[in-house]
Amino acid sequence: MALTLETLLEGAPAYGVVDARDGVLLYGRPGHEAAFEALAAEVLDASGDDFEVILLTDAAERCDRLFVAPVGEPGPFDPR
């Protein structure tokens, strides 16, 4: 099954979803760090035509959050 923005919005035991301006923030849940890191790699690989992703790290430089934004929908700072 292909990873889509819609499936990411459902959340999972390894991560939660917070609505953010122009996208969503996915955050890793405590105790599921390895699963969240695997998800982050999968999301990064799947990004492109449907959505873009920015990896956010903690103080130890581990990915603990992902900002995911749909492609093609101009935000407030987009001059389109």
C-alpha positions in Angstrom: 0.0 0.0 0.0 1.3 3.4 -1.0 1.9 6.0 1.8 -0.4 9.0 1.2 -1.1 12.2 3.1 -4.6 10.8 4.0 -3.1 7.7 5.7 -0.6 9.8 7.6 -3.4 12.0 9.0 -5.0 8.9 10.7 -2.1 8.6 13.2 -0.8 5.4 14.7 0.5 4.0 18.0 4.0 5.3 17.0 3.0 8.9 16.3 0.3 11.6 16.8 -0.9 14.3 14.4 -1.3 18.0 15.2 -2.9 20.4 12.7 -0.5 23.2 11.8 -0.6 26.2 9.5 -0.2 25.0 5.9 0.2 21.3 6.9 0.4 18.9 9.8 3.0 18.0 12.4 3.6 14.4 13.1 5.3 13.7 16.4 6.8 10.5 17.8 5.3 9.0 20.9 7.5 7.9 23.8 8.5 4.3 23.6 8.1 4.1 19.9 11.3 5.9 18.8 12.5 3.2 16.4 9.0 2.9 14.7 8.8 6.7 14.3 12.3 6.8 12.8 11.3 4.1 10.3 8.1 6.0 9.5 10.2 9.2 9.0 12.4 7.5 6.4 9.3 6.1 4.6 7.6 9.5 4.6 10.7 11.2 3.3 10.9 8.6 0.5 7.2 9.0 -0.4 7.3 12.8 -0.5 7.2 14.5 -3.9 4.1 15.0 -6.0 1.4 14.9 -3.2 3.3 16.3 -0.2 6.6 17.7 1.0 8.2 16.9 4.4 10.6 18.7 6.7 12.4 16.6 9.3 12.7 18.3 12.7 15.2 17.0 15.3 15.6 17.1 19.1 18.8 18.2 20.9 20.5 14.9 20.2 19.8 15.3 16.5 17.3 12.5 16.3 14.2 13.0 14.2 11.3 13.4 16.6 8.9 15.4 14.4 7.9 15.8 10.8 6.2 18.8 9.2 4.2 17.6 6.3 2.5 20.0 3.8 0.4 19.2 0.7 2.0 20.2 -2.6 0.1 22.6 -4.9 -1.8 24.5 -2.2 -0.3 28.0 -1.8 0.2 29.1 1.8 0.1 32.6 3.2 3.7 33.2 2.3 3.5 31.7 -1.2 3.4 34.4 -3.9 1.3 32.3 -6.3 
